[in-house]
Amino acid sequence: MKYCAFLRGVNVKGTNMKMADVCQVFKDAGMKDVSSILASGNIVFSSDKSVDDLKIVLEKAMSEHFSYEAFLFVKSQAETEVFWNSIPFEKNESFHIYSFVGIPGVEKVLMEEFQKATQAENEKAEIINDIFYWQVPKGNTLDSTFGKVLGKKSLKDHFTSRNVNTFEKILKKF
């Protein structure tokens, strides 16, 4: 079965790694057909293991190899297609659209945080197919009130985010 692993916190805040090294860790952990998409930690691979087993094996391998606490989220090819096919916002050059990959129910936590946050003009959030999507004006991602929530340590093992264009690139790699 084909999967994509979405790593959290890769190449940000001092956690730097080359994707070739990450791919090698995946291969050493028994994954097949391993390749990376972008430098943000998106690894496409094949395996006969279950998603739960993959998460455990890969987090352990990454943590040991890179000496950090690794968090990743594994989605099948079909699940990854849903992220791309469910985007609720129209593409617009003035905005970034992000989607969040995480544990079941994290979309509700994110929506609660979004609703408490002060929003910029035309900043929006929606949940579609249990996936949280966020539209934010370009240049405001890290400055927005909600953007600051994304770095909360209490949520670090709950989700990671990707610009929706990343999903298109991943699907082409499948």
C-alpha positions in Angstrom: 0.0 0.0 0.0 1.2 3.5 -0.7 1.4 6.1 2.0 2.7 9.6 2.8 4.3 10.4 6.1 3.9 14.1 7.1 6.7 15.0 9.6 6.1 17.8 12.1 8.7 20.4 12.8 11.2 19.5 10.1 13.7 22.2 9.0 12.2 24.8 11.5 13.6 26.1 14.8 16.9 24.2 14.6 15.6 20.8 13.6 17.4 20.5 10.3 17.7 17.4 8.2 18.4 16.5 4.6 15.5 14.7 2.9 18.0 12.2 1.5 18.9 11.2 5.0 15.2 11.0 6.0 14.5 8.8 3.1 17.4 6.5 4.1 16.0 6.2 7.6 12.6 5.1 6.1 14.4 2.6 3.9 16.4 1.3 6.8 13.1 0.9 8.7 11.9 -1.4 5.9 9.9 1.0 3.7 9.9 0.6 -0.1 9.7 3.0 -3.0 10.8 5.9 -0.7 10.9 9.5 -2.0 10.5 13.0 -0.5 8.5 16.0 -1.6 9.8 19.4 -0.7 12.0 20.0 2.3 9.2 20.2 4.8 9.1 16.5 5.6 6.7 14.7 3.2 7.8 11.2 2.5 5.9 8.9 0.0 6.6 5.2 0.5 5.1 1.7 0.2 4.6 -0.8 3.1 2.4 -3.7 4.1 2.3 -2.6 7.7 -0.7 -0.9 9.3 -0.8 2.9 9.8 -0.6 2.5 13.6 2.5 0.2 13.2 4.1 2.6 10.7 3.7 5.6 13.0 5.4 3.7 15.9 8.2 2.3 13.8 8.9 5.5 11.9 8.8 7.9 14.8 11.2 5.6 16.7 13.6 5.4 13.7 13.5 9.2 13.1 13.9 10.0 16.8 16.9 7.7 17.2 18.6 8.7 14.0 18.2 12.5 14.3 18.3 12.7 18.2 15.0 14.6 18.5 11.4 13.8 19.5 9.9 12.9 16.1 6.2 13.3 15.4 4.7 12.2 12.1 1.3 11.4 10.7 0.8 8.6 8.1 -2.0 8.8 5.5 -2.8 6.4 2.7 -2.9 7.5 -0.9 -6.7 7.6 -0.8 -6.7 9.7 2.4 -4.2 12.1 0.9 -6.4 12.5 -2.1 -9.3 13.6 0.2 -7.1 16.5 1.5 -6.7 17.8 -2.0 -10.2 17.1 -3.2 -12.0 18.8 -0.2 -10.4 22.2 -0.3 -13.3 24.6 0.6 -11.7 27.9 -0.5 -11.2 29.3 -4.0 -7.6 29.7 -5.0 -6.5 33.4 -4.7 -3.0 34.8 -5.2 -3.6 37.0 -2.0 -4.0 34.0 0.3 -2.4 30.9 1.6 -4.6 27.9 2.2 -3.4 25.3 4.7 -4.7 21.9 5.6 -4.0 20.1 8.9 -3.0 16.5 9.2 -3.3 15.0 12.6 -4.9 12.8 15.2 -8.7 12.1 15.0 -10.6 15.0 16.5 -7.8 17.6 16.2 -9.9 19.5 13.6 -12.4 20.4 16.4 -9.6 21.6 18.7 -8.2 23.7 15.9 -11.7 25.2 15.1 -12.2 26.1 18.8 -8.8 27.9 18.8 -9.6 29.6 15.5 -12.9 30.9 16.8 -11.2 32.3 19.9 -8.5 34.1 17.8 -8.7 37.5 16.3 -9.0 37.1 12.5 -7.5 39.2 9.8 -9.8 40.4 7.0 -10.9 37.4 4.9 -9.1 34.9 7.2 -11.3 31.8 7.3 -11.5 28.3 8.6 -13.7 25.3 7.7 -13.9 21.7 8.5 -14.6 19.4 5.5 -14.5 15.6 5.8 -13.0 15.9 9.3 -10.1 18.0 7.9 -9.4 21.5 9.1 -8.6 24.1 6.4 -7.3 27.6 7.0 -7.2 30.5 4.6 -4.9 33.4 5.7 -3.7 36.5 3.8 -0.2 36.0 2.5 2.3 37.6 4.9 0.1 37.0 7.9 0.6 33.3 8.5 3.0 33.6 11.5 1.7 37.0 12.7 -1.9 36.0 12.9 -3.4 35.1 16.3 -4.3 31.7 15.1 -0.9 31.2 13.5 0.7 31.6 17.0 -1.5 28.7 18.3 0.1 26.4 15.8 3.4 26.4 17.8 1.8 25.5 21.1 3.9 22.8 22.8 0.7 21.1 24.1 -0.4 20.4 20.5 3.0 19.3 19.0 2.0 15.6 18.8 -1.6 16.4 17.6 -1.0 17.8 14.1 1.1 19.3 11.4 0.1 21.7 8.6 0.8 22.0 4.9 0.0 24.5 2.3 -2.6 22.8 0.1 -0.3 23.0 -2.9 1.9 20.4 -1.2 -0.9 17.8 -1.5 -1.0 18.3 -5.2 2.8 17.7 -5.4 2.4 14.6 -3.2 -0.4 13.1 -5.3 1.7 13.6 -8.5 4.5 11.6 -6.8 2.1 8.7 -5.9 
